Structures are given as C-alpha cells and as structure tokens.
C-alpha cells in the first residue's frame, strides 16, 4: 500500500511539472543546420518574428545580424560537461542571451580553455523575458 502511495505521489508530481511546461509552450528537439547535433526549441515563435527565422546551430554573429542587435543581457556559466575528465568538446561553458520582446537563446560557450563554441543550442520563446536566469 505504501509503495502505491509513493508511486501515485510521484506520478502526480510529474504531472504538475509536465503541465507547467505545457503551459509555457512545447519543447521539441531539432537537428542543427549541419545535422551534427540536436538542440531544443521551447514554445512557438510568432509568425514573421525574428525568432521564427533562427535555426539551431547558428553562430552568435549570425544571430546578431539576424536580430539586428546584440543581446539586451547575457551571462555565461559552466555546464556539467566541464567536469568530465578529458572532455574536449565546445560545450564546457554556455552563454545565455536575452532579447527583450522575443525570449532567450543559449549558445555553447567553448571548451575549458576558451576555444570553440558560439553555436545556438536552445531557443526559448518568452516575450516577457522570464526565461532569463542569471
């Protein structure tokens, strides 16, 4: 009986977390421009908006040219991959950028030595800007 109660509580807890995501918009995995990795798009950009023209895998420079501006706010942080021994990929750090009125973008920030990176890996549509978490 206790096992059933715990399972039901977990199921209800997962249902609540799932509904919060559904209210904010659907999350879907999308292939990068070159097909070498997948990224995420959270929510659905408005038809004809600049966020609707973005593609996973774009460089920071390409995004800024498309958006006609630099981000309104940005910060970088370490990903969990930073602590994997002998990890030489470009995702040891990440950069989150806020574009007011559109949402947040997350880019790879490079390897542990600062090289590489600057590929768009997540698009979060949130015109209110609540997605920005410094």
N, C-alpha and C positions, 0 to 999 in steps of 0.2 A: 504494500500500500504506500509506503514512504517513497519507494522508487518511482511509482506512478506520479505521486505528487511533485517530486523533483522534476520529472520529465515534463509534466504539464506546465510547471513554473518556467522551465527553460523555453518551452515552445511559446508560451505567452510572451516571455521577454524577447525572444527573437522576432515574434510577430510585431511587437511595438517598434523595435529597431527597424524592421523592414518597412513599416508604414511611414516612418519618418523619412526614409529615403524615397519612397514612392511619392510623398507629398512634395519633396524638393525637386523631383524630376528623376527620370530613369537614368541609370548608369549603364553604359554599354561599352564593350571593348571594340576597338577599331584598329585595323592594321595601319602602320606608319606608311608614309609616302613610298618608301622603297621596299616595304614589306618585311623588314628585318626584325621588327618588334611590334608589340601591341601597346596601345595607350588607352585612356579612358575619356569618355565624354559624359559629363553629368548634366542632365537637363537637355532641353532642346532650344537652340538659339532661335531668335525671332527671324522670320523670313526677311532676307535682304540685309540683315545686320552684319557687321564686320566679323563677329564671332562665327557666323554661319559660313564664312569663307576660309576659316582656319582649318588646317589639317595636321593630324598627329605626325610628328617627325620634322616639322618646320623649324628652322633656326630662329633664334631670338631676333636677329637682324631682319629676317623675312617677316616675322610677326610685327615688328615695329613699323616696317614700311607699309604693311597692310593696314595696320591700325592708325597710321599717320601720327603716332606719338609714342613716347616712352611710357612705361607703366606709371600710374599715379603713386603707387607704393610697391616696394618689393623687399624681400629678405631672403637670405639663404640659410640652409640648415643641413645637418648631416643625416643621411639615410642610414638604415640599419646595415646596408651593404658596406659601410665604412669600416666595420669591424670584422669583416670576413677576411681571414688570412689569405694573402696572395690574390686578392680581388683587384683587377686592373681595369675594370670597366669604367664607363663615364658617368655612373650613377651613384658615386660615393657621397656626393652632396647634391642638393636640389635647390632650385630658386623658385619662389612663389611670387607671382606678379599680379597686382590688382589693376584692372582697367575699369574705372568708375563707369557705371551705367551698363556694363557688359558682364563682368564677372572676373574670375581668377584663372590664371594659367600656371602650370607647373612645368619647369624645364629641368633637364638633367644639368647638374652643376659642375660636372667634371670628376676626375679621379682624385685620389688623395694628394696628388702633387699639384693639382690645379689645372691640369691639361684636359682637353676634350670637353664634352658637354655641350650645353646650349641647344638641346633638342626638346621640342614640345612633347610632353608625355601625358598631360592631363588638361582638359578644358572643362571648367565648371561654370555653367551659365548661372549667374546670380546678379541681376541688375542692382540689387540693394547693397551688394558688397559684403554681405555677412560671411562669405566664403573665406575672406582674408583673415588668417590666424597667425599673427607674428609670434 
